[in-house]
Amino acid sequence: MVKYPIYWVAILLSICYSTSIANAEYLKYKDPKQPINARIRDLMSRMTLEEKIGQMTQIERSVASGDVMNKYFIGSVLSGGGSVPAAKASPEAWISMVNEFQQGSLSTRLGIPMIYGIDAVHGHNNVYKATIFPHNVGLGATRDPELVKRIGAATALEVRATGIPYVFAPCIAVCRDPRWGRCYESYSEDPKIVQEMTQIIPGLQGDIPHNSRKGVPFVGGQNKVAACAKHYVGDGGTTTGINENNTVIDFHGLLTTHMPGYYNAIINGVSTVMVSYSSWNGVKMHANYNLITGFLKNTLKFRGFVISDWQGLDRITSPPHANYSMSVLEGIHAGIDMVMVPYNYTEFISNLTSHVKDNHIPMSRIDDAVQRILRVKFQMGLFEHPLADNSQVHQLGSQEHREIAREAVRKSLVLLKNGKAAEKPMLPLPKKAPKILVAGSHADNLGNQCGGWTIEWQGLDGNNLTQGTTILKAIKKTVDPKTEVVYQENPDSNFVKSNKFSYAIVVVGERPYAETFGDSLNLTIAEPGYSTIKNVCGAVKCVVVVISGRPVVIEPYVSKMNALVAAWLPGSEGQGVADVLFGDYGFTGKSPRTWFKTVDQLPMNVGDPHYDPLFPFGFGLTTKPSKDY
Ligand code: GLC
């Protein structure tokens, strides 16, 4: 007979209790020593449908809060273009906002961290005092993948300085018609240059380990960020460049013109791919199963997650949101894993939940999406490091990064004309001269030289948007102290003649724009640009610097100029323009685009049978640094 049986029962219960406590403390998915696949399987086995659909939901920061994150198990938050915690918010303010949302996610039953994404497409461009690098068209002109990789690394540091681990970049569009409002987001009309510039991905994310499996997402540490190759696929090929419209091309043409950048992006371990608003041969990309699931996931073996564009599901129909429930069904079925809703998340969650419960969408599709999202989050260490601290705030806008941007500006400049016939070259300009004129709407305007996607989605006019150096200020810093620099935005020819300037620098171009707002059928520059060229160049020796996101109408005025420079959208470091104008560095840039004579030639790209450009793809005169003269 066992003596005192009650004690044995108590001991047994206490052993069971302590074991269960031990088990409760040990959750395999939270163990970083476990293989990622094991962590994914363990976590997935614990998740409810609600928690899984929450992971697939990305909402805009303006509708997010700790409570919303907790209640709906939201997997991701974003800043839309210009969406900031406060005007001119400090990095500390960004960090506390991101951490507030994260605390909400960590307080859920399973504590799955959310991932915060933002458009850092030419530096951390939403953020006050961040370094603003040249837009992609200018980087394409550098022909320097190593430089672009350094830009990626610098951008990652500045993004992390604000507590954010994910960027919707790079745009690897192949713009085939400069009438497209997003052409400046494209590195080139040539897919080979776009492929080379995907080196920004290892800059952003880190170099993938040699033994990495192809297609597996990779982010190498807390000073790197998850990247996003966009917009899949053919966004730059729409008819007459109409944004979000239809790309008409056969499958071979799609693969050889618009797809190559994705091969390199996947080989470089890109973590996410964003779907294009556009259609391919009439089929909306957001509803294209064959290209998203069939080709990107099954053929190219992409194993990160596919994210929709902003209201991308809504725009499957025309008018948008016309049959949202059907759009949700089509988009998720096509293979979209995370939906940038970004506002009506309860409707999205409700629609998707119904589709699963009604067996319109199989659980296997939901599990594929969630596994991909968790794979990115586990691999990049988000479970181990979900919260940011202020230790890296000094990286934002650092002088070191500004020097990289200045180098990029120098290398992006394309010299299209240097001296009239039988004249000696005008560039480089002498630093010593009695009096010089600087003119034009873009000479002293930081907003104009940065372009769209800068502080605000559409960019801004003027000089108080952020920290940087205008081209005028750079010129003043570069010339000899005894040289008088006179600035007049739009002088008349009498003023120019009467002042007997040694020479003039005229800086004109396009006003900032983004996306559809930049679509243009006439491709003219902002007034009074052309009249400034006429007034100044008709009265004194002049070099014209064009600030634009693409080739623009310039042919009728070239004969009036002594020299012509394409500066694209240089960003905050205007000093790079002066460095080359005055010969501290030579011109090396090569045009990444065909420069047309008239818009009725468009579309016209290198390799076309009828090719009659003003300046051909790859054109760029060179100069040696002054000290070599
Ligand atoms: C925009 C753009 C996309 C951007 C997203 C989030 O509409 O198409 O490039 O990443 O929305 O701002």
Residues whose N, C-alpha, C, O or C-beta is under 5 A from the ligand:
A	BS01	GLC	S79 G80 G81 D119 F168 D309 W310
